[in-house]
Amino acid sequence: MNFVGIDLHKKTISVCVVDQARNVLGRKRFDCKDTATILAYFRELGLVRAVIEATASYMWLVQLLEPIAE
């Protein structure tokens, strides 16, 4: 299983995907308004564990990704 760290900003999110050995598999940046592309990217990743930076404005991202979570 791979792991995804999400750094959530006001206008963008930065994503870093690592494997169990902590090797970086990819980094990506998205515009927060581009929810279709964000959702498509996470669907392509398959089963992952994701963490979101502690911030006051994270619920929109949780609500976006939750339907594709297993």
C-alpha positions as CSV (number, residue, x, y, z in Angstrom):
1,M,0.0,0.0,0.0
2,N,1.1,3.5,-0.8
3,F,0.7,6.6,1.3
4,V,-0.3,10.2,0.3
5,G,0.5,13.3,2.2
6,I,-1.6,16.3,1.3
7,D,-0.5,19.9,2.0
8,L,-3.7,22.0,1.7
9,H,-3.4,25.7,0.9
10,K,-5.9,28.4,0.2
11,K,-5.7,28.0,-3.6
12,T,-3.7,24.9,-4.2
13,I,-3.0,21.5,-2.8
14,S,0.3,19.7,-3.0
15,V,0.4,15.9,-2.9
16,C,3.3,13.5,-2.3
17,V,2.9,9.8,-2.8
18,V,5.4,7.4,-1.0
19,D,5.6,3.6,-0.8
20,Q,6.1,1.6,2.4
21,A,9.9,2.1,2.2
22,R,9.3,5.9,2.1
23,N,10.5,6.2,-1.5
24,V,8.8,9.1,-3.2
25,L,6.7,7.8,-6.1
26,G,5.3,11.1,-7.2
27,R,4.5,14.7,-6.4
28,K,1.7,16.8,-7.9
29,R,0.1,20.2,-7.4
30,F,-3.5,21.0,-8.1
31,D,-5.7,24.1,-8.1
32,C,-8.3,23.7,-5.4
33,K,-11.0,24.6,-7.8
34,D,-10.1,21.7,-10.2
35,T,-12.0,19.1,-8.2
36,A,-12.6,16.9,-11.2
37,T,-8.8,16.5,-11.8
38,I,-8.1,16.0,-8.1
39,L,-10.7,13.2,-7.9
40,A,-9.4,11.6,-11.1
41,Y,-5.9,11.6,-9.8
42,F,-6.9,9.9,-6.5
43,R,-9.0,7.3,-8.4
44,E,-5.9,6.4,-10.5
45,L,-3.8,5.9,-7.3
46,G,-6.0,3.1,-6.2
47,L,-5.9,2.0,-2.6
48,V,-3.8,4.4,-0.5
49,R,-3.7,5.8,3.0
50,A,-3.9,9.6,2.9
51,V,-3.3,12.3,5.5
52,I,-4.3,16.0,5.2
53,E,-2.4,18.8,6.9
54,A,-4.2,20.0,10.0
55,T,-6.1,23.1,8.8
56,A,-9.4,24.8,9.3
57,S,-10.5,24.4,5.6
58,Y,-10.1,20.7,5.0
59,M,-13.7,19.4,4.9
60,W,-14.3,20.1,1.2
61,L,-11.4,17.8,0.4
62,V,-12.6,15.1,2.7
63,Q,-16.1,15.3,1.3
64,L,-14.6,15.1,-2.3
65,L,-12.5,12.0,-1.6
66,E,-14.6,10.1,0.9
67,P,-17.0,8.6,-1.7
68,I,-14.0,6.8,-3.4
69,A,-12.5,5.6,-0.1
70,E,-12.7,1.9,0.8
